C-alpha cells in the first residue's frame, strides 16, 4: 500500500521532528501504536496527524501533534454545539 501524501508534510522538517514511536511518550494515556497509525492513515473526524517518511521510517513533529489534538478537540466541540 503506498503511503499517504499529506500536502503540508514538508513544513514538518522545520519543526521539532520526532519519530512516530515517540508520540506515545508525549501524550497522556500512552496511545497504542495502532491508534497512532490510524491517526496518520484515516484520522479522527476528518483530521489526520501529519507525518512524513525518510527511507522506511516515519516521523512527525511535536507541533503537528499539537495541531492534531487542537483540531480534533475543536471538531468535537463543534459537534457538541450542533447536537451531533
C-alpha positions as CSV (number, residue, x, y, z in Angstrom):
1,X,0.0,0.0,0.0
2,X,1.5,3.4,-1.0
3,X,2.0,5.8,1.8
4,X,-0.5,8.6,2.0
5,X,0.7,12.0,0.7
6,X,0.0,14.9,3.1
7,X,0.5,18.2,1.3
8,X,1.9,20.1,4.3
9,X,4.4,17.5,5.3
10,X,7.5,19.4,4.0
11,X,6.9,22.1,6.6
12,X,7.4,19.5,9.4
13,X,11.1,19.3,8.5
14,X,11.4,22.9,10.0
15,X,9.6,21.9,13.2
16,X,10.7,19.7,16.2
17,X,10.8,16.4,14.4
18,X,10.2,13.2,16.3
19,X,9.9,9.5,15.4
20,X,6.4,8.3,15.3
21,X,7.0,5.9,18.3
22,X,7.8,9.0,20.4
23,X,4.2,10.3,20.0
24,X,3.3,7.8,22.7
25,X,5.8,9.4,25.1
26,X,4.5,12.9,24.8
27,X,0.7,12.3,25.1
28,X,-1.1,11.3,28.3
29,X,-2.6,7.9,28.3
30,X,0.1,6.4,26.1
31,X,-2.0,5.7,22.9
32,X,-1.2,2.4,21.2
33,X,0.9,2.2,18.1
34,X,-2.2,1.1,16.2
35,X,-4.0,4.2,17.3
36,X,-1.2,6.5,16.2
37,X,-1.1,4.6,12.8
38,X,-4.9,5.2,12.5
39,X,-4.5,8.9,13.2
40,X,-2.0,9.1,10.3
41,X,-3.9,6.9,7.8
42,X,-7.6,7.6,8.4
43,X,-7.6,10.4,11.1
44,X,-10.3,11.4,13.5
45,X,-13.3,13.4,12.4
46,X,-11.5,14.1,9.1
47,X,-8.3,15.3,10.8
48,X,-5.0,13.5,10.1
49,X,-1.8,13.5,12.1
50,X,0.7,15.0,9.7
51,X,3.7,12.8,9.1
52,X,6.4,12.0,6.5
53,X,8.8,9.2,5.7
54,X,12.6,9.2,5.4
55,X,13.5,5.9,3.9
56,X,11.4,3.4,5.8
57,X,11.0,5.4,8.9
58,X,8.0,7.7,9.6
59,X,8.3,11.0,11.5
60,X,6.0,13.7,12.7
61,X,6.7,16.8,14.8
62,X,5.7,18.0,18.3
63,X,3.9,20.9,16.6
64,X,2.0,18.5,14.3
65,X,0.8,16.5,17.3
66,X,-0.3,19.8,19.0
67,X,-2.2,20.9,15.8
68,X,-3.8,17.4,15.6
69,X,-5.0,17.5,19.2
70,X,-6.3,21.1,19.0
71,X,-8.2,20.3,15.7
72,X,-9.9,17.1,16.9
73,X,-10.9,18.9,20.1
74,X,-12.3,21.8,18.0
75,X,-14.2,19.3,15.9
76,X,-15.5,17.6,19.0
77,X,-16.7,20.9,20.5
78,X,-18.4,21.9,17.2
79,X,-20.2,18.5,17.1
80,X,-21.4,19.1,20.6
81,X,-22.7,22.6,19.7
82,X,-24.6,21.3,16.7
83,X,-26.0,18.4,18.7
84,X,-24.2,15.6,16.8
